[in-house]
């Protein structure tokens, strides 16, 4: 089985396995307890915080551990909204549902939200951010890298707009961590979300960077964990695994990004050359090196996923959390793709386990599979070849 769905989740790195096993084998303790077992757990937790902070270019005290990227996004948006009742938020139409659905819930509770459009490559115009500002705007939330297309937003330019207006900036960097060098202060972020299982760490672990001085209300109530920002006994073993994955990702970041981009670009070249009526969503924009979202016109994406799975390839039609959705991808339709094209897109996301031989095998298998499915499509026989747009 060739696994090419790393944007959904990554295989656990051996380093993360080892770090988690070492903690469990040494005996468990509550990091809030004052006895030896508790203090050992506390040391493991704080070392993990240092490693995750290093991945983000942050101070350890600015890292709040969470259960994953979704909780980190919720804590950022709801935590800041709680200290700005009834205020205004700016976000984009292509955000992850962890941001979009949180914004929709906040709207139901009385906050106001502007959902900015994107261009045909999926990018937000910083000028549109500036135009959307209002006197009561307290937060701009724009992702760094899109989970479906890999498209990168012009975050530094957006941060400049936020800084001039005195507005907080949050970015969902879940798909950027481990793929791009991150420096939260240099990016101009006040809040930044990451998730362990996107970089080879365990599922159920994440973090929110909270710049020093940012006032944030807690969402969970209980003990005084995470400096009163996130109550609940920390999952120390998971954070140890998160930290080990962060160290490994940071150490090999540049070489791995270059390797994956070479594999992805050659794969895309072959697909566009050998399969007619295909194009890359966001292909003309800066993207993360591992992600390719390709539209195969006149083929249902779900059918292609199943056919590829039977052939031994794991890919997806988009965000894993939207699997089974009847509606086409909100990301692709926001980019201007017709619904039929949006439903024909597949996301191929590479990772540390991906090899050149696997990508060659996929490139060789795809033309026959696509041709077979198109032969069953009434729309394909009647269509004229359309120009690729990448």
Secondary structure, DSSP 4 states (H G I P E B T S, - for coil): -EE-BTTT--PPPHHHHHHHHHHHHT----TT--SHHHHHHHHHHHHHHHHHHHHHT--GGGEEEESSHHHHHHHHHHHHHTTSTT-EEEEETTS-HHHHHHHHHHHHTT-EEEEE---TTS---HHHHHHH--TTEEEEE--SB-TTT-BBP-HHHHHHHHHHHT-EEEEE-TTTBTTB---HHHHT-SEEEEEGGGTTS-TT-EEEEE-TT-----SS-SS-HHHHTS-S---HHHHHHHHHHHHHHHHTHHHHHHHHHHHHHHHHHHHHHHSSSEEETTTTS-B-TTEEEEEETTS-HHHHHHHHHHTTEE-BSS-GGGTT-SSPPHHHHHTT--HHHHTTEEEEE--TT--HHHHHHHHHHHHHHHHHHHHT-HHHHTPPPPPP--
